[in-house]
Protein backbone atom coordinates (compact mmCIF):
# COMPACT_ATOMS: atom_id res chain seq x y z
CA UNK A 1 0.00 0.00 0.00
CA UNK A 2 3.05 2.27 0.06
CA UNK A 3 3.02 2.71 3.85
CA UNK A 4 6.28 1.70 5.52
CA UNK A 5 6.01 -0.53 8.55
CA UNK A 6 7.17 0.60 11.98
CA UNK A 7 10.79 -0.45 12.49
CA UNK A 8 9.81 -1.87 15.90
CA UNK A 9 6.27 -2.63 17.00
CA UNK A 10 6.02 -1.67 20.68
CA UNK A 11 2.58 -3.20 21.13
CA UNK A 12 3.88 -6.61 20.03
CA UNK A 13 6.77 -6.37 22.49
CA UNK A 14 4.33 -5.61 25.31
CA UNK A 15 2.97 -9.12 24.72
CA UNK A 16 6.30 -10.81 23.98
CA UNK A 17 8.24 -9.36 26.94
CA UNK A 18 6.17 -11.08 29.67
CA UNK A 19 6.40 -14.40 27.80
CA UNK A 20 10.20 -14.24 27.39
CA UNK A 21 10.70 -12.89 30.91
CA UNK A 22 8.89 -15.93 32.27
CA UNK A 23 10.79 -18.33 30.00
CA UNK A 24 14.16 -16.86 30.97
CA UNK A 25 13.40 -16.92 34.70
CA UNK A 26 12.42 -20.62 34.44
CA UNK A 27 15.75 -21.44 32.79
CA UNK A 28 17.72 -19.39 35.31
CA UNK A 29 19.08 -17.08 32.61
CA UNK A 30 17.82 -13.79 34.00
CA UNK A 31 15.53 -12.70 36.82
CA UNK A 32 12.25 -11.19 35.59
CA UNK A 33 13.22 -7.70 36.83
CA UNK A 34 16.09 -7.31 34.33
CA UNK A 35 15.82 -5.46 31.05
CA UNK A 36 15.50 -7.70 28.00
CA UNK A 37 17.27 -6.77 24.75
CA UNK A 38 14.76 -7.07 21.91
CA UNK A 39 15.32 -7.05 18.15
CA UNK A 40 12.59 -6.97 15.55
CA UNK A 41 13.86 -8.92 12.54
CA UNK A 42 12.07 -7.33 9.62
CA UNK A 43 13.11 -5.35 6.57
CA UNK A 44 13.30 -2.11 8.59
CA UNK A 45 14.03 -3.88 11.91
CA UNK A 46 15.11 -2.14 15.07
CA UNK A 47 16.01 -2.67 18.69
CA UNK A 48 14.55 -1.81 22.06
CA UNK A 49 14.79 -2.73 25.73
CA UNK A 50 11.81 -4.16 27.60
CA UNK A 51 11.20 -4.82 31.27
CA UNK A 52 8.24 -6.51 32.93
CA UNK A 53 6.93 -5.22 36.27
CA UNK A 54 4.60 -7.98 37.41
CA UNK A 55 3.65 -6.15 40.63
CA UNK A 56 2.19 -3.25 38.65
CA UNK A 57 1.23 -5.44 35.66
CA UNK A 58 3.04 -3.27 33.14
CA UNK A 59 5.78 -3.46 30.54
CA UNK A 60 8.28 -0.63 30.15
CA UNK A 61 10.01 -0.22 26.80
CA UNK A 62 12.92 2.01 25.81
CA UNK A 63 14.01 2.73 22.26
CA UNK A 64 14.63 5.43 19.71
CA UNK A 65 11.80 7.29 18.04
CA UNK A 66 11.23 9.82 15.29
CA UNK A 67 8.38 12.32 15.59
CA UNK A 68 6.42 12.27 12.34
CA UNK A 69 3.38 14.24 13.51
CA UNK A 70 2.81 16.70 16.29
CA UNK A 71 -0.35 18.46 17.35
CA UNK A 72 -2.51 19.81 20.15
CA UNK A 73 -5.94 18.54 21.13
CA UNK A 74 -8.44 20.95 22.64
CA UNK A 75 -11.55 19.93 24.48
mmCIF file of the N, C-alpha and C atoms, coordinates in Angstrom:
data_MODEL
# 
_entry.id   MODEL 
# 
loop_
_atom_site.group_PDB 
_atom_site.id 
_atom_site.type_symbol 
_atom_site.label_atom_id 
_atom_site.label_alt_id 
_atom_site.label_comp_id 
_atom_site.label_asym_id 
_atom_site.label_entity_id 
_atom_site.label_seq_id 
_atom_site.pdbx_PDB_ins_code 
_atom_site.Cartn_x 
_atom_site.Cartn_y 
_atom_site.Cartn_z 
_atom_site.occupancy 
_atom_site.B_iso_or_equiv 
_atom_site.pdbx_formal_charge 
_atom_site.auth_seq_id 
_atom_site.auth_comp_id 
_atom_site.auth_asym_id 
_atom_site.auth_atom_id 
_atom_site.pdbx_PDB_model_num 
ATOM 1   N N  . UNK A 1 1  ? 0.814   -1.191  0.000  1.00 0.00 ? 1  UNK A N  1 
ATOM 2   C CA . UNK A 1 1  ? 0.000   0.000   0.000  1.00 0.00 ? 1  UNK A CA 1 
ATOM 3   C C  . UNK A 1 1  ? 0.859   1.257   0.000  1.00 0.00 ? 1  UNK A C  1 
ATOM 4   N N  . UNK A 1 2  ? 2.176   1.108   0.057  1.00 0.00 ? 2  UNK A N  1 
ATOM 5   C CA . UNK A 1 2  ? 3.047   2.270   0.064  1.00 0.00 ? 2  UNK A CA 1 
ATOM 6   C C  . UNK A 1 2  ? 3.281   2.871   1.425  1.00 0.00 ? 2  UNK A C  1 
ATOM 7   N N  . UNK A 1 3  ? 2.814   2.216   2.488  1.00 0.00 ? 3  UNK A N  1 
ATOM 8   C CA . UNK A 1 3  ? 3.021   2.712   3.846  1.00 0.00 ? 3  UNK A CA 1 
ATOM 9   C C  . UNK A 1 3  ? 4.090   1.851   4.494  1.00 0.00 ? 3  UNK A C  1 
ATOM 10  N N  . UNK A 1 4  ? 5.208   2.458   4.878  1.00 0.00 ? 4  UNK A N  1 
ATOM 11  C CA . UNK A 1 4  ? 6.279   1.704   5.519  1.00 0.00 ? 4  UNK A CA 1 
ATOM 12  C C  . UNK A 1 4  ? 5.840   1.207   6.888  1.00 0.00 ? 4  UNK A C  1 
ATOM 13  N N  . UNK A 1 5  ? 6.311   0.018   7.241  1.00 0.00 ? 5  UNK A N  1 
ATOM 14  C CA . UNK A 1 5  ? 6.007   -0.529  8.554  1.00 0.00 ? 5  UNK A CA 1 
ATOM 15  C C  . UNK A 1 5  ? 6.806   0.205   9.626  1.00 0.00 ? 5  UNK A C  1 
ATOM 16  N N  . UNK A 1 6  ? 6.370   0.093   10.871 1.00 0.00 ? 6  UNK A N  1 
ATOM 17  C CA . UNK A 1 6  ? 7.168   0.598   11.983 1.00 0.00 ? 6  UNK A CA 1 
ATOM 18  C C  . UNK A 1 6  ? 8.420   -0.257  12.090 1.00 0.00 ? 6  UNK A C  1 
ATOM 19  N N  . UNK A 1 7  ? 9.585   0.358   12.321 1.00 0.00 ? 7  UNK A N  1 
ATOM 20  C CA . UNK A 1 7  ? 10.791  -0.446  12.494 1.00 0.00 ? 7  UNK A CA 1 
ATOM 21  C C  . UNK A 1 7  ? 10.668  -1.418  13.669 1.00 0.00 ? 7  UNK A C  1 
ATOM 22  N N  . UNK A 1 8  ? 10.037  -0.997  14.753 1.00 0.00 ? 8  UNK A N  1 
ATOM 23  C CA . UNK A 1 8  ? 9.814   -1.869  15.901 1.00 0.00 ? 8  UNK A CA 1 
ATOM 24  C C  . UNK A 1 8  ? 8.393   -1.640  16.389 1.00 0.00 ? 8  UNK A C  1 
ATOM 25  N N  . UNK A 1 9  ? 7.658   -2.716  16.563 1.00 0.00 ? 9  UNK A N  1 
ATOM 26  C CA . UNK A 1 9  ? 6.268   -2.629  16.997 1.00 0.00 ? 9  UNK A CA 1 
ATOM 27  C C  . UNK A 1 9  ? 6.202   -2.777  18.510 1.00 0.00 ? 9  UNK A C  1 
ATOM 28  N N  . UNK A 1 10 ? 6.047   -1.666  19.219 1.00 0.00 ? 10 UNK A N  1 
ATOM 29  C CA . UNK A 1 10 ? 6.023   -1.672  20.680 1.00 0.00 ? 10 UNK A CA 1 
ATOM 30  C C  . UNK A 1 10 ? 4.886   -2.488  21.246 1.00 0.00 ? 10 UNK A C  1 
ATOM 31  N N  . UNK A 1 11 ? 3.719   -2.453  20.608 1.00 0.00 ? 11 UNK A N  1 
ATOM 32  C CA . UNK A 1 11 ? 2.579   -3.205  21.133 1.00 0.00 ? 11 UNK A CA 1 
ATOM 33  C C  . UNK A 1 11 ? 2.842   -4.708  21.107 1.00 0.00 ? 11 UNK A C  1 
ATOM 34  N N  . UNK A 1 12 ? 3.546   -5.178  20.094 1.00 0.00 ? 12 UNK A N  1 
ATOM 35  C CA . UNK A 1 12 ? 3.882   -6.610  20.031 1.00 0.00 ? 12 UNK A CA 1 
ATOM 36  C C  . UNK A 1 12 ? 4.852   -6.971  21.145 1.00 0.00 ? 12 UNK A C  1 
ATOM 37  N N  . UNK A 1 13 ? 5.803   -6.089  21.432 1.00 0.00 ? 13 UNK A N  1 
ATOM 38  C CA . UNK A 1 13 ? 6.773   -6.374  22.486 1.00 0.00 ? 13 UNK A CA 1 
ATOM 39  C C  . UNK A 1 13 ? 6.149   -6.317  23.873 1.00 0.00 ? 13 UNK A C  1 
ATOM 40  N N  . UNK A 1 14 ? 5.043   -5.612  24.025 1.00 0.00 ? 14 UNK A N  1 
ATOM 41  C CA . UNK A 1 14 ? 4.332   -5.612  25.308 1.00 0.00 ? 14 UNK A CA 1 
ATOM 42  C C  . UNK A 1 14 ? 3.703   -6.966  25.588 1.00 0.00 ? 14 UNK A C  1 
ATOM 43  N N  . UNK A 1 15 ? 3.475   -7.759  24.563 1.00 0.00 ? 15 UNK A N  1 
ATOM 44  C CA . UNK A 1 15 ? 2.970   -9.120  24.723 1.00 0.00 ? 15 UNK A CA 1 
ATOM 45  C C  . UNK A 1 15 ? 4.137   -10.107 24.815 1.00 0.00 ? 15 UNK A C  1 
ATOM 46  N N  . UNK A 1 16 ? 5.168   -9.885  24.010 1.00 0.00 ? 16 UNK A N  1 
ATOM 47  C CA . UNK A 1 16 ? 6.302   -10.813 23.976 1.00 0.00 ? 16 UNK A CA 1 
ATOM 48  C C  . UNK A 1 16 ? 7.178   -10.720 25.225 1.00 0.00 ? 16 UNK A C  1 
ATOM 49  N N  . UNK A 1 17 ? 7.355   -9.534  25.786 1.00 0.00 ? 17 UNK A N  1 
ATOM 50  C CA . UNK A 1 17 ? 8.241   -9.356  26.937 1.00 0.00 ? 17 UNK A CA 1 
ATOM 51  C C  . UNK A 1 17 ? 7.827   -10.194 28.146 1.00 0.00 ? 17 UNK A C  1 
ATOM 52  N N  . UNK A 1 18 ? 6.541   -10.219 28.539 1.00 0.00 ? 18 UNK A N  1 
ATOM 53  C CA . UNK A 1 18 ? 6.166   -11.080 29.670 1.00 0.00 ? 18 UNK A CA 1 
ATOM 54  C C  . UNK A 1 18 ? 6.423   -12.564 29.383 1.00 0.00 ? 18 UNK A C  1 
ATOM 55  N N  . UNK A 1 19 ? 6.166   -12.997 28.155 1.00 0.00 ? 19 UNK A N  1 
ATOM 56  C CA . UNK A 1 19 ? 6.404   -14.397 27.796 1.00 0.00 ? 19 UNK A CA 1 
ATOM 57  C C  . UNK A 1 19 ? 7.878   -14.748 27.954 1.00 0.00 ? 19 UNK A C  1 
ATOM 58  N N  . UNK A 1 20 ? 8.767   -13.937 27.341 1.00 0.00 ? 20 UNK A N  1 
ATOM 59  C CA . UNK A 1 20 ? 10.198  -14.242 27.391 1.00 0.00 ? 20 UNK A CA 1 
ATOM 60  C C  . UNK A 1 20 ? 10.778  -14.025 28.782 1.00 0.00 ? 20 UNK A C  1 
ATOM 61  N N  . UNK A 1 21 ? 10.249  -13.083 29.536 1.00 0.00 ? 21 UNK A N  1 
ATOM 62  C CA . UNK A 1 21 ? 10.695  -12.886 30.907 1.00 0.00 ? 21 UNK A CA 1 
ATOM 63  C C  . UNK A 1 21 ? 10.429  -14.141 31.727 1.00 0.00 ? 21 UNK A C  1 
ATOM 64  N N  . UNK A 1 22 ? 9.243   -14.702 31.548 1.00 0.00 ? 22 UNK A N  1 
ATOM 65  C CA . UNK A 1 22 ? 8.885   -15.930 32.272 1.00 0.00 ? 22 UNK A CA 1 
ATOM 66  C C  . UNK A 1 22 ? 9.757   -17.097 31.823 1.00 0.00 ? 22 UNK A C  1 
ATOM 67  N N  . UNK A 1 23 ? 9.964   -17.231 30.518 1.00 0.00 ? 23 UNK A N  1 
ATOM 68  C CA . UNK A 1 23 ? 10.790  -18.328 30.003 1.00 0.00 ? 23 UNK A CA 1 
ATOM 69  C C  . UNK A 1 23 ? 12.220  -18.235 30.529 1.00 0.00 ? 23 UNK A C  1 
ATOM 70  N N  . UNK A 1 24 ? 12.771  -17.030 30.533 1.00 0.00 ? 24 UNK A N  1 
ATOM 71  C CA . UNK A 1 24 ? 14.157  -16.859 30.968 1.00 0.00 ? 24 UNK A CA 1 
ATOM 72  C C  . UNK A 1 24 ? 14.301  -17.088 32.465 1.00 0.00 ? 24 UNK A C  1 
ATOM 73  N N  . UNK A 1 25 ? 13.300  -16.711 33.256 1.00 0.00 ? 25 UNK A N  1 
ATOM 74  C CA . UNK A 1 25 ? 13.400  -16.921 34.696 1.00 0.00 ? 25 UNK A CA 1 
ATOM 75  C C  . UNK A 1 25 ? 13.278  -18.415 35.030 1.00 0.00 ? 25 UNK A C  1 
ATOM 76  N N  . UNK A 1 26 ? 12.527  -19.175 34.235 1.00 0.00 ? 26 UNK A N  1 
ATOM 77  C CA . UNK A 1 26 ? 12.417  -20.621 34.436 1.00 0.00 ? 26 UNK A CA 1 
ATOM 78  C C  . UNK A 1 26 ? 13.744  -21.314 34.163 1.00 0.00 ? 26 UNK A C  1 
ATOM 79  N N  . UNK A 1 27 ? 14.485  -20.814 33.169 1.00 0.00 ? 27 UNK A N  1 
ATOM 80  C CA . UNK A 1 27 ? 15.745  -21.436 32.785 1.00 0.00 ? 27 UNK A CA 1 
ATOM 81  C C  . UNK A 1 27 ? 16.915  -20.886 33.590 1.00 0.00 ? 27 UNK A C  1 
ATOM 82  N N  . UNK A 1 28 ? 16.667  -19.947 34.493 1.00 0.00 ? 28 UNK A N  1 
ATOM 83  C CA . UNK A 1 28 ? 17.723  -19.387 35.313 1.00 0.00 ? 28 UNK A CA 1 
ATOM 84  C C  . UNK A 1 28 ? 18.639  -18.430 34.579 1.00 0.00 ? 28 UNK A C  1 
ATOM 85  N N  . UNK A 1 29 ? 18.224  -17.962 33.402 1.00 0.00 ? 29 UNK A N  1 
ATOM 86  C CA . UNK A 1 29 ? 19.080  -17.080 32.606 1.00 0.00 ? 29 UNK A CA 1 
ATOM 87  C C  . UNK A 1 29 ? 19.051  -15.644 33.106 1.00 0.00 ? 29 UNK A C  1 
ATOM 88  N N  . UNK A 1 30 ? 17.916  -15.172 33.532 1.00 0.00 ? 30 UNK A N  1 
ATOM 89  C CA . UNK A 1 30 ? 17.819  -13.791 34.001 1.00 0.00 ? 30 UNK A CA 1 
ATOM 90  C C  . UNK A 1 30 ? 16.600  -13.662 34.901 1.00 0.00 ? 30 UNK A C  1 
ATOM 91  N N  . UNK A 1 31 ? 16.717  -12.942 35.998 1.00 0.00 ? 31 UNK A N  1 
ATOM 92  C CA . UNK A 1 31 ? 15.527  -12.697 36.822 1.00 0.00 ? 31 UNK A CA 1 
ATOM 93  C C  . UNK A 1 31 ? 14.536  -11.825 36.060 1.00 0.00 ? 31 UNK A C  1 
ATOM 94  N N  . UNK A 1 32 ? 13.261  -11.929 36.358 1.00 0.00 ? 32 UNK A N  1 
ATOM 95  C CA . UNK A 1 32 ? 12.246  -11.188 35.594 1.00 0.00 ? 32 UNK A CA 1 
ATOM 96  C C  . UNK A 1 32 ? 12.316  -9.676  35.744 1.00 0.00 ? 32 UNK A C  1 
ATOM 97  N N  . UNK A 1 33 ? 13.149  -9.156  36.662 1.00 0.00 ? 33 UNK A N  1 
ATOM 98  C CA . UNK A 1 33 ? 13.225  -7.701  36.834 1.00 0.00 ? 33 UNK A CA 1 
ATOM 99  C C  . UNK A 1 33 ? 14.260  -7.074  35.910 1.00 0.00 ? 33 UNK A C  1 
ATOM 100 N N  . UNK A 1 34 ? 15.064  -7.860  35.216 1.00 0.00 ? 34 UNK A N  1 
ATOM 101 C CA . UNK A 1 34 ? 16.090  -7.310  34.328 1.00 0.00 ? 34 UNK A CA 1 
ATOM 102 C C  . UNK A 1 34 ? 15.485  -6.828  33.019 1.00 0.00 ? 34 UNK A C  1 
ATOM 103 N N  . UNK A 1 35 ? 16.209  -5.919  32.376 1.00 0.00 ? 35 UNK A N  1 
ATOM 104 C CA . UNK A 1 35 ? 15.821  -5.459  31.053 1.00 0.00 ? 35 UNK A CA 1 
ATOM 105 C C  . UNK A 1 35 ? 16.150  -6.545  30.042 1.00 0.00 ? 35 UNK A C  1 
ATOM 106 N N  . UNK A 1 36 ? 15.302  -6.713  29.061 1.00 0.00 ? 36 UNK A N  1 
ATOM 107 C CA . UNK A 1 36 ? 15.502  -7.699  27.999 1.00 0.00 ? 36 UNK A CA 1 
ATOM 108 C C  . UNK A 1 36 ? 15.844  -6.952  26.719 1.00 0.00 ? 36 UNK A C  1 
ATOM 109 N N  . UNK A 1 37 ? 16.921  -7.341  26.059 1.00 0.00 ? 37 UNK A N  1 
ATOM 110 C CA . UNK A 1 37 ? 17.274  -6.768  24.755 1.00 0.00 ? 37 UNK A CA 1 
ATOM 111 C C  . UNK A 1 37 ? 16.382  -7.407  23.698 1.00 0.00 ? 37 UNK A C  1 
ATOM 112 N N  . UNK A 1 38 ? 15.686  -6.578  22.930 1.00 0.00 ? 38 UNK A N  1 
ATOM 113 C CA . UNK A 1 38 ? 14.756  -7.074  21.906 1.00 0.00 ? 38 UNK A CA 1 
ATOM 114 C C  . UNK A 1 38 ? 15.201  -6.582  20.528 1.00 0.00 ? 38 UNK A C  1 
ATOM 115 N N  . UNK A 1 39 ? 15.015  -7.424  19.541 1.00 0.00 ? 39 UNK A N  1 
ATOM 116 C CA . UNK A 1 39 ? 15.325  -7.051  18.151 1.00 0.00 ? 39 UNK A CA 1 
ATOM 117 C C  . UNK A 1 39 ? 14.185  -7.517  17.278 1.00 0.00 ? 39 UNK A C  1 
ATOM 118 N N  . UNK A 1 40 ? 13.622  -6.608  16.509 1.00 0.00 ? 40 UNK A N  1 
ATOM 119 C CA . UNK A 1 40 ? 12.588  -6.972  15.549 1.00 0.00 ? 40 UNK A CA 1 
ATOM 120 C C  . UNK A 1 40 ? 13.276  -7.255  14.220 1.00 0.00 ? 40 UNK A C  1 
ATOM 121 N N  . UNK A 1 41 ? 13.174  -8.490  13.780 1.00 0.00 ? 41 UNK A N  1 
ATOM 122 C CA . UNK A 1 41 ? 13.861  -8.922  12.545 1.00 0.00 ? 41 UNK A CA 1 
ATOM 123 C C  . UNK A 1 41 ? 12.908  -8.773  11.365 1.00 0.00 ? 41 UNK A C  1 
ATOM 124 N N  . UNK A 1 42 ? 12.886  -7.609  10.804 1.00 0.00 ? 42 UNK A N  1 
ATOM 125 C CA . UNK A 1 42 ? 12.074  -7.332  9.623  1.00 0.00 ? 42 UNK A CA 1 
ATOM 126 C C  . UNK A 1 42 ? 12.909  -6.462  8.691  1.00 0.00 ? 42 UNK A C  1 
ATOM 127 N N  . UNK A 1 43 ? 12.364  -6.129  7.558  1.00 0.00 ? 43 UNK A N  1 
ATOM 128 C CA . UNK A 1 43 ? 13.109  -5.350  6.573  1.00 0.00 ? 43 UNK A CA 1 
ATOM 129 C C  . UNK A 1 43 ? 13.660  -4.058  7.172  1.00 0.00 ? 43 UNK A C  1 
ATOM 130 N N  . UNK A 1 44 ? 12.862  -3.372  7.956  1.00 0.00 ? 44 UNK A N  1 
ATOM 131 C CA . UNK A 1 44 ? 13.300  -2.114  8.585  1.00 0.00 ? 44 UNK A CA 1 
ATOM 132 C C  . UNK A 1 44 ? 13.568  -2.302  10.075 1.00 0.00 ? 44 UNK A C  1 
ATOM 133 N N  . UNK A 1 45 ? 13.877  -3.503  10.508 1.00 0.00 ? 45 UNK A N  1 
ATOM 134 C CA . UNK A 1 45 ? 14.032  -3.880  11.907 1.00 0.00 ? 45 UNK A CA 1 
ATOM 135 C C  . UNK A 1 45 ? 14.674  -2.838  12.806 1.00 0.00 ? 45 UNK A C  1 
ATOM 136 N N  . UNK A 1 46 ? 14.550  -3.048  14.085 1.00 0.00 ? 46 UNK A N  1 
ATOM 137 C CA . UNK A 1 46 ? 15.107  -2.139  15.069 1.00 0.00 ? 46 UNK A CA 1 
ATOM 138 C C  . UNK A 1 46 ? 15.266  -2.846  16.398 1.00 0.00 ? 46 UNK A C  1 
ATOM 139 N N  . UNK A 1 47 ? 15.746  -2.108  17.376 1.00 0.00 ? 47 UNK A N  1 
ATOM 140 C CA . UNK A 1 47 ? 16.014  -2.674  18.689 1.00 0.00 ? 47 UNK A CA 1 
ATOM 141 C C  . UNK A 1 47 ? 15.366  -1.835  19.781 1.00 0.00 ? 47 UNK A C  1 
ATOM 142 N N  . UNK A 1 48 ? 15.058  -2.485  20.896 1.00 0.00 ? 48 UNK A N  1 
ATOM 143 C CA . UNK A 1 48 ? 14.553  -1.805  22.064 1.00 0.00 ? 48 UNK A CA 1 
ATOM 144 C C  . UNK A 1 48 ? 14.877  -2.624  23.297 1.00 0.00 ? 48 UNK A C  1 
ATOM 145 N N  . UNK A 1 49 ? 14.661  -2.036  24.456 1.00 0.00 ? 49 UNK A N  1 
ATOM 146 C CA . UNK A 1 49 ? 14.792  -2.732  25.729 1.00 0.00 ? 49 UNK A CA 1 
ATOM 147 C C  . UNK A 1 49 ? 13.398  -2.833  26.327 1.00 0.00 ? 49 UNK A C  1 
ATOM 148 N N  . UNK A 1 50 ? 13.103  -3.969  26.961 1.00 0.00 ? 50 UNK A N  1 
ATOM 149 C CA . UNK A 1 50 ? 11.805  -4.164  27.600 1.00 0.00 ? 50 UNK A CA 1 
ATOM 150 C C  . UNK A 1 50 ? 12.011  -4.721  28.998 1.00 0.00 ? 50 UNK A C  1 
ATOM 151 N N  . UNK A 1 51 ? 11.140  -4.317  29.896 1.00 0.00 ? 51 UNK A N  1 
ATOM 152 C CA . UNK A 1 51 ? 11.197  -4.822  31.275 1.00 0.00 ? 51 UNK A CA 1 
ATOM 153 C C  . UNK A 1 51 ? 9.784   -5.042  31.770 1.00 0.00 ? 51 UNK A C  1 
ATOM 154 N N  . UNK A 1 52 ? 9.559   -6.156  32.429 1.00 0.00 ? 52 UNK A N  1 
ATOM 155 C CA . UNK A 1 52 ? 8.238   -6.514  32.931 1.00 0.00 ? 52 UNK A CA 1 
ATOM 156 C C  . UNK A 1 52 ? 8.187   -6.224  34.426 1.00 0.00 ? 52 UNK A C  1 
ATOM 157 N N  . UNK A 1 53 ? 7.184   -5.472  34.850 1.00 0.00 ? 53 UNK A N  1 
ATOM 158 C CA . UNK A 1 53 ? 6.930   -5.224  36.273 1.00 0.00 ? 53 UNK A CA 1 
ATOM 159 C C  . UNK A 1 53 ? 5.632   -5.953  36.609 1.00 0.00 ? 53 UNK A C  1 
ATOM 160 N N  . UNK A 1 54 ? 5.785   -7.158  37.148 1.00 0.00 ? 54 UNK A N  1 
ATOM 161 C CA . UNK A 1 54 ? 4.604   -7.983  37.413 1.00 0.00 ? 54 UNK A CA 1 
ATOM 162 C C  . UNK A 1 54 ? 3.765   -7.431  38.558 1.00 0.00 ? 54 UNK A C  1 
ATOM 163 N N  . UNK A 1 55 ? 4.405   -6.724  39.514 1.00 0.00 ? 55 UNK A N  1 
ATOM 164 C CA . UNK A 1 55 ? 3.648   -6.150  40.629 1.00 0.00 ? 55 UNK A CA 1 
ATOM 165 C C  . UNK A 1 55 ? 2.645   -5.113  40.138 1.00 0.00 ? 55 UNK A C  1 
ATOM 166 N N  . UNK A 1 56 ? 3.071   -4.285  39.182 1.00 0.00 ? 56 UNK A N  1 
ATOM 167 C CA . UNK A 1 56 ? 2.188   -3.248  38.648 1.00 0.00 ? 56 UNK A CA 1 
ATOM 168 C C  . UNK A 1 56 ? 1.511   -3.676  37.347 1.00 0.00 ? 56 UNK A C  1 
ATOM 169 N N  . UNK A 1 57 ? 1.806   -4.887  36.888 1.00 0.00 ? 57 UNK A N  1 
ATOM 170 C CA . UNK A 1 57 ? 1.231   -5.437  35.659 1.00 0.00 ? 57 UNK A CA 1 
ATOM 171 C C  . UNK A 1 57 ? 1.458   -4.507  34.472 1.00 0.00 ? 57 UNK A C  1 
ATOM 172 N N  . UNK A 1 58 ? 2.734   -4.119  34.277 1.00 0.00 ? 58 UNK A N  1 
ATOM 173 C CA . UNK A 1 58 ? 3.039   -3.267  33.135 1.00 0.00 ? 58 UNK A CA 1 
ATOM 174 C C  . UNK A 1 58 ? 4.371   -3.654  32.520 1.00 0.00 ? 58 UNK A C  1 
ATOM 175 N N  . UNK A 1 59 ? 4.532   -3.257  31.267 1.00 0.00 ? 59 UNK A N  1 
ATOM 176 C CA . UNK A 1 59 ? 5.784   -3.463  30.538 1.00 0.00 ? 59 UNK A CA 1 
ATOM 177 C C  . UNK A 1 59 ? 6.337   -2.090  30.191 1.00 0.00 ? 59 UNK A C  1 
ATOM 178 N N  . UNK A 1 60 ? 7.601   -1.878  30.520 1.00 0.00 ? 60 UNK A N  1 
ATOM 179 C CA . UNK A 1 60 ? 8.284   -0.631  30.147 1.00 0.00 ? 60 UNK A CA 1 
ATOM 180 C C  . UNK A 1 60 ? 9.167   -0.925  28.950 1.00 0.00 ? 60 UNK A C  1 
ATOM 181 N N  . UNK A 1 61 ? 9.143   -0.046  27.961 1.00 0.00 ? 61 UNK A N  1 
ATOM 182 C CA . UNK A 1 61 ? 10.009  -0.220  26.802 1.00 0.00 ? 61 UNK A CA 1 
ATOM 183 C C  . UNK A 1 61 ? 10.793  1.071   26.562 1.00 0.00 ? 61 UNK A C  1 
ATOM 184 N N  . UNK A 1 62 ? 12.038  0.883   26.118 1.00 0.00 ? 62 UNK A N  1 
ATOM 185 C CA . UNK A 1 62 ? 12.917  2.006   25.809 1.00 0.00 ? 62 UNK A CA 1 
ATOM 186 C C  . UNK A 1 62 ? 13.472  1.787   24.409 1.00 0.00 ? 62 UNK A C  1 
ATOM 187 N N  . UNK A 1 63 ? 13.450  2.816   23.596 1.00 0.00 ? 63 UNK A N  1 
ATOM 188 C CA . UNK A 1 63 ? 14.015  2.732   22.259 1.00 0.00 ? 63 UNK A CA 1 
ATOM 189 C C  . UNK A 1 63 ? 14.003  4.098   21.605 1.00 0.00 ? 63 UNK A C  1 
ATOM 190 N N  . UNK A 1 64 ? 14.599  4.180   20.454 1.00 0.00 ? 64 UNK A N  1 
ATOM 191 C CA . UNK A 1 64 ? 14.625  5.427   19.709 1.00 0.00 ? 64 UNK A CA 1 
ATOM 192 C C  . UNK A 1 64 ? 13.299  5.684   19.009 1.00 0.00 ? 64 UNK A C  1 
ATOM 193 N N  . UNK A 1 65 ? 13.036  6.930   18.734 1.00 0.00 ? 65 UNK A N  1 
ATOM 194 C CA . UNK A 1 65 ? 11.797  7.288   18.039 1.00 0.00 ? 65 UNK A CA 1 
ATOM 195 C C  . UNK A 1 65 ? 12.028  8.522   17.172 1.00 0.00 ? 65 UNK A C  1 
ATOM 196 N N  . UNK A 1 66 ? 11.217  8.645   16.159 1.00 0.00 ? 66 UNK A N  1 
ATOM 197 C CA . UNK A 1 66 ? 11.226  9.817   15.292 1.00 0.00 ? 66 UNK A CA 1 
ATOM 198 C C  . UNK A 1 66 ? 9.815   10.397  15.302 1.00 0.00 ? 66 UNK A C  1 
ATOM 199 N N  . UNK A 1 67 ? 9.694   11.667  15.590 1.00 0.00 ? 67 UNK A N  1 
ATOM 200 C CA . UNK A 1 67 ? 8.382   12.316  15.589 1.00 0.00 ? 67 UNK A CA 1 
ATOM 201 C C  . UNK A 1 67 ? 7.999   12.606  14.146 1.00 0.00 ? 67 UNK A C  1 
ATOM 202 N N  . UNK A 1 68 ? 6.875   12.047  13.711 1.00 0.00 ? 68 UNK A N  1 
ATOM 203 C CA . UNK A 1 68 ? 6.416   12.269  12.343 1.00 0.00 ? 68 UNK A CA 1 
ATOM 204 C C  . UNK A 1 68 ? 5.186   13.169  12.297 1.00 0.00 ? 68 UNK A C  1 
ATOM 205 N N  . UNK A 1 69 ? 4.552   13.381  13.451 1.00 0.00 ? 69 UNK A N  1 
ATOM 206 C CA . UNK A 1 69 ? 3.375   14.238  13.511 1.00 0.00 ? 69 UNK A CA 1 
ATOM 207 C C  . UNK A 1 69 ? 3.275   14.806  14.908 1.00 0.00 ? 69 UNK A C  1 
ATOM 208 N N  . UNK A 1 70 ? 2.963   16.058  14.996 1.00 0.00 ? 70 UNK A N  1 
ATOM 209 C CA . UNK A 1 70 ? 2.812   16.704  16.294 1.00 0.00 ? 70 UNK A CA 1 
ATOM 210 C C  . UNK A 1 70 ? 1.559   17.576  16.238 1.00 0.00 ? 70 UNK A C  1 
ATOM 211 N N  . UNK A 1 71 ? 0.859   17.652  17.337 1.00 0.00 ? 71 UNK A N  1 
ATOM 212 C CA . UNK A 1 71 ? -0.352  18.463  17.349 1.00 0.00 ? 71 UNK A CA 1 
ATOM 213 C C  . UNK A 1 71 ? -0.836  18.722  18.759 1.00 0.00 ? 71 UNK A C  1 
ATOM 214 N N  . UNK A 1 72 ? -1.900  19.493  18.865 1.00 0.00 ? 72 UNK A N  1 
ATOM 215 C CA . UNK A 1 72 ? -2.509  19.811  20.147 1.00 0.00 ? 72 UNK A CA 1 
ATOM 216 C C  . UNK A 1 72 ? -3.990  19.501  20.059 1.00 0.00 ? 72 UNK A C  1 
ATOM 217 N N  . UNK A 1 73 ? -4.505  18.835  21.070 1.00 0.00 ? 73 UNK A N  1 
ATOM 218 C CA . UNK A 1 73 ? -5.935  18.545  21.132 1.00 0.00 ? 73 UNK A CA 1 
ATOM 219 C C  . UNK A 1 73 ? -6.581  19.484  22.143 1.00 0.00 ? 73 UNK A C  1 
ATOM 220 N N  . UNK A 1 74 ? -7.685  20.071  21.757 1.00 0.00 ? 74 UNK A N  1 
ATOM 221 C CA . UNK A 1 74 ? -8.439  20.953  22.637 1.00 0.00 ? 74 UNK A CA 1 
ATOM 222 C C  . UNK A 1 74 ? -9.773  20.310  22.926 1.00 0.00 ? 74 UNK A C  1 
ATOM 223 N N  . UNK A 1 75 ? -10.224 20.454  24.137 1.00 0.00 ? 75 UNK A N  1 
ATOM 224 C CA . UNK A 1 75 ? -11.549 19.926  24.483 1.00 0.00 ? 75 UNK A CA 1 
ATOM 225 C C  . UNK A 1 75 ? -12.333 20.917  25.271 1.00 0.00 ? 75 UNK A C  1 
# 
